[in-house]
Amino acid sequence: KLPENSRAMAQKALEDIRERQHGNGGFGYWPSSSTADLWVSAYALWGLTLGKSAGYDVPDDALNLATAYLRRELAARLKAERPLDLASAAFIVDVLAMRGAPDAGYMGKLFEKRAKLPLFARALLAHAMAISKTMPSEAKELLNDVDNHLRVTPTGASVTSNHGDEYVSILDSDARSTAMVLRAILAVDEQHPLASRLVKGLLSLRKGGSWRSTQETAWALVAINDFRQAREKTAPNFDAKVFFG
């Protein structure tokens, strides 16, 4: 059960994030961080954008400043072509699309480099394309080989990766990748046949009722909520009769 003051708590959390924004628009890992981190900055803007869309008070100047920072960094990361930079760039284009400011040019450049992207980054790029209604065929192509990355169990399916610790600095995990893929395939096709299996698989990854970290939990809840909204736009209404003996 949520606490009675849950909205006030969420508003306070959003304000705490905003207070940690640097003058250049980015965000650091810690309150004392003197420099901004690219992935954390994208993650902060993602959270602030979700908060704004949920009706919380988030100043437009903070959103615009963070957006400008990410746009500046995006160009540099695409030129570098390091796998970690490209994965971060995929997250940025997704956040920009969620902000209502998609960049089809950068999406196209990332699509050309798709062979260098891990599955979770391709899922982020596909989601950006889908929600911005640009490059729909490319979005589907990015998810064509999802089956090759699945671990299927009696309780569902989850994404597995084979890139070791290459993306550990941006908090990569199989549970988070599963959530990102689920979110992407729902954006591309709400009736995608894998969606239900991925939801079950994602829920089965909990230990003691929760996921391993707040990072996994945040993405899992967002993806599962997307599934609920796609498959249950109206609350189910039915009668059930159960007979024993």
C-alpha positions as CSV (number, residue, x, y, z in Angstrom):
1,K,0.0,0.0,0.0
2,L,1.3,3.4,-0.9
3,P,1.7,6.0,1.8
4,E,-1.0,8.7,2.0
5,N,1.6,11.4,1.1
6,S,3.1,9.5,-1.9
7,R,2.6,12.4,-4.3
8,A,4.3,14.8,-1.9
9,M,7.2,12.4,-1.6
10,A,7.5,12.1,-5.4
11,Q,7.4,15.9,-5.8
12,K,10.2,16.2,-3.2
13,A,12.3,13.6,-5.0
14,L,11.9,15.5,-8.3
15,E,12.9,18.7,-6.5
16,D,16.0,16.9,-5.1
17,I,17.0,15.8,-8.6
18,R,16.5,19.3,-10.0
19,E,18.7,20.8,-7.2
20,R,21.6,18.6,-8.3
21,Q,21.6,19.9,-11.9
22,H,24.9,21.6,-13.0
23,G,25.1,24.9,-14.7
24,N,25.7,23.2,-18.1
25,G,22.5,21.2,-17.8
26,G,23.9,17.9,-16.8
27,F,23.8,15.8,-13.6
28,G,26.5,14.0,-11.6
29,Y,26.4,10.7,-9.8
30,W,26.6,12.3,-6.4
31,P,25.5,15.6,-4.9
32,S,29.2,16.5,-4.5
33,S,30.1,15.5,-8.1
34,S,32.0,18.3,-9.9
35,T,31.4,17.0,-13.4
36,A,28.3,15.8,-15.2
37,D,27.9,12.1,-16.3
38,L,26.3,11.5,-19.6
39,W,24.2,8.4,-18.7
40,V,23.1,9.8,-15.4
41,S,22.1,13.1,-17.1
42,A,19.9,11.2,-19.5
43,Y,18.5,9.1,-16.7
44,A,17.7,12.3,-14.7
45,L,16.0,13.9,-17.6
46,W,14.1,10.7,-18.2
47,G,12.8,10.8,-14.6
48,L,12.0,14.5,-14.7
49,T,10.1,14.0,-18.0
50,L,8.1,11.1,-16.5
51,G,7.3,13.3,-13.5
52,K,6.2,16.2,-15.7
53,S,3.9,13.9,-17.8
54,A,2.4,12.6,-14.5
55,G,1.3,16.1,-13.5
56,Y,4.1,17.0,-11.1
57,D,5.7,20.4,-11.0
58,V,8.9,20.3,-13.0
59,P,10.2,23.7,-14.2
60,D,10.5,23.9,-18.0
61,D,13.8,25.7,-17.8
62,A,15.4,22.6,-16.0
63,L,14.0,20.3,-18.7
64,N,15.2,22.6,-21.5
65,L,18.7,23.0,-20.0
66,A,19.1,19.3,-19.6
67,T,17.8,18.7,-23.2
68,A,20.4,21.2,-24.6
69,Y,23.2,19.5,-22.7
70,L,22.3,16.1,-24.0
71,R,22.0,17.3,-27.6
72,R,25.5,18.8,-27.4
73,E,26.9,15.6,-26.0
74,L,25.1,13.4,-28.5
75,A,27.0,14.7,-31.5
76,A,30.3,14.1,-29.8
77,R,29.4,10.5,-28.7
78,L,28.3,9.5,-32.2
79,K,31.7,10.7,-33.6
80,A,33.6,8.6,-31.0
81,E,31.9,5.4,-32.0
82,R,32.9,3.6,-28.8
83,P,30.3,0.9,-27.8
84,L,29.7,2.6,-24.5
85,D,29.2,6.0,-26.1
86,L,26.8,4.6,-28.7
87,A,24.7,2.9,-26.1
88,S,24.5,6.2,-24.2
89,A,23.5,7.9,-27.4
90,A,20.7,5.5,-27.9
91,F,19.3,6.4,-24.5
92,I,19.6,10.1,-25.3
93,V,17.6,9.8,-28.5
94,D,14.9,7.9,-26.6
95,V,14.7,10.6,-23.9
96,L,14.6,13.3,-26.5
97,A,11.7,11.5,-28.2
98,M,9.9,11.2,-24.8
99,R,10.4,15.0,-24.4
100,G,8.5,15.5,-27.7
101,A,11.7,16.6,-29.4
102,P,12.8,13.6,-31.5
103,D,15.8,13.9,-33.7
104,A,15.3,11.7,-36.8
105,G,18.8,12.5,-38.1
106,Y,20.5,11.1,-35.0
107,M,18.2,8.1,-35.0
108,G,19.2,7.4,-38.6
109,K,22.9,7.7,-37.7
110,L,22.5,5.3,-34.8
111,F,20.6,2.9,-37.0
112,E,23.5,2.8,-39.4
113,K,25.7,1.7,-36.5
114,R,23.2,-0.8,-35.1
115,A,25.6,-3.7,-35.5
116,K,27.7,-2.1,-32.7
117,L,24.8,-1.6,-30.3
118,P,23.9,-4.1,-27.5
119,L,20.3,-5.4,-27.5
120,F,19.2,-3.0,-24.7
121,A,20.5,0.0,-26.8
122,R,18.7,-1.2,-29.9
123,A,15.6,-1.5,-27.8
124,L,16.0,2.1,-26.6
125,L,16.5,3.3,-30.2
126,A,13.5,1.2,-31.4
127,H,11.3,2.8,-28.7
128,A,12.4,6.3,-29.7
129,M,11.5,5.6,-33.3
130,A,8.1,4.0,-32.4
131,I,6.9,6.7,-30.1
132,S,8.0,9.5,-32.4
133,K,6.3,7.7,-35.3
134,T,9.5,7.9,-37.4
135,M,11.2,5.0,-39.2
136,P,8.7,2.3,-38.2
137,S,10.2,-0.4,-40.4
138,E,13.7,0.3,-38.9
139,A,12.2,0.1,-35.4
140,K,10.9,-3.4,-36.2
141,E,14.2,-4.5,-37.7
142,L,16.1,-3.5,-34.6
143,L,14.0,-6.1,-32.7
144,N,14.1,-8.8,-35.3
145,D,16.6,-11.0,-33.5
146,V,15.2,-10.7,-29.9
147,D,14.5,-14.4,-29.9
148,N,18.2,-15.1,-30.1
149,H,18.8,-13.3,-26.8
150,L,16.0,-14.9,-24.8
151,R,16.2,-17.4,-21.9
152,V,12.9,-19.3,-21.9
153,T,11.7,-20.9,-18.7
154,P,8.3,-22.4,-17.6
155,T,7.5,-19.0,-16.0
156,G,8.2,-16.9,-19.1
157,A,11.2,-15.4,-20.9
158,S,13.9,-13.0,-20.1
159,V,16.8,-11.3,-22.0
160,T,20.3,-12.6,-21.6
161,S,23.5,-10.8,-22.7
162,N,26.9,-12.0,-23.5
163,H,28.9,-8.8,-23.2
164,G,30.2,-9.4,-19.7
165,D,31.0,-6.2,-17.8
166,E,31.4,-4.0,-20.8
167,Y,28.4,-1.8,-19.8
168,V,28.5,-2.2,-16.1
169,S,29.4,1.5,-15.7
170,I,25.9,2.4,-17.0
171,L,24.3,-0.2,-14.6
172,D,23.6,-2.9,-17.2
173,S,21.7,-6.0,-16.2
174,D,19.6,-8.8,-17.7
175,A,16.5,-7.7,-15.8
176,R,16.9,-4.1,-17.0
177,S,17.5,-5.3,-20.6
178,T,14.3,-7.4,-20.3
179,A,12.3,-4.4,-19.2
180,M,13.8,-2.2,-22.0
181,V,13.0,-4.8,-24.7
182,L,9.4,-5.3,-23.3
183,R,8.9,-1.5,-23.4
184,A,10.2,-1.3,-27.0
185,I,8.2,-4.2,-28.5
186,L,5.0,-2.7,-26.9
187,A,5.8,0.6,-28.5
188,V,6.3,-1.1,-31.9
189,D,3.3,-3.5,-31.6
190,E,1.0,-3.6,-28.6
191,Q,-0.1,-7.1,-29.4
192,H,3.4,-8.5,-29.9
193,P,3.3,-12.2,-29.0
194,L,6.4,-12.0,-26.8
195,A,5.0,-9.3,-24.5
196,S,3.2,-11.6,-22.1
197,R,6.1,-14.0,-21.8
198,L,8.5,-11.1,-21.1
199,V,6.2,-9.7,-18.4
200,K,6.1,-13.1,-16.7
201,G,9.9,-13.5,-17.1
202,L,10.5,-10.1,-15.7
203,L,8.3,-10.8,-12.6
204,S,10.1,-14.1,-12.1
205,L,13.4,-12.2,-11.8
206,R,12.4,-10.7,-8.5
207,K,14.0,-12.0,-5.3
208,G,11.9,-11.8,-2.2
209,G,9.3,-9.6,-4.0
210,S,11.7,-7.1,-5.4
211,W,14.3,-6.7,-8.1
212,R,18.1,-6.5,-7.4
213,S,18.4,-2.7,-7.5
214,T,16.4,0.5,-7.8
215,Q,17.7,0.8,-11.4
216,E,16.1,-2.6,-12.3
217,T,13.0,-1.8,-10.3
218,A,12.4,1.6,-12.0
219,W,12.7,0.2,-15.5
220,A,10.6,-2.9,-14.7
221,L,7.8,-0.9,-13.2
222,V,7.7,1.5,-16.2
223,A,7.7,-1.5,-18.7
224,I,5.0,-3.4,-16.8
225,N,2.9,-0.3,-16.6
226,D,3.3,0.1,-20.4
227,F,2.0,-3.5,-20.7
228,R,-0.9,-2.8,-18.5
229,Q,-1.9,0.2,-20.4
230,A,-1.5,-1.6,-23.8
231,R,-3.5,-4.7,-22.8
232,E,-5.9,-3.3,-20.3
233,K,-6.9,0.1,-21.5
234,T,-10.2,-0.4,-19.6
235,A,-10.4,-2.3,-16.3
236,P,-11.5,-5.9,-16.9
237,N,-15.1,-6.5,-15.9
238,F,-16.3,-10.1,-15.6
239,D,-17.9,-12.5,-13.2
240,A,-16.2,-15.8,-12.2
241,K,-17.8,-18.8,-10.6
242,V,-15.7,-21.4,-8.9
243,F,-17.0,-24.9,-8.0
244,F,-15.4,-27.4,-5.6
245,G,-16.3,-31.1,-5.7
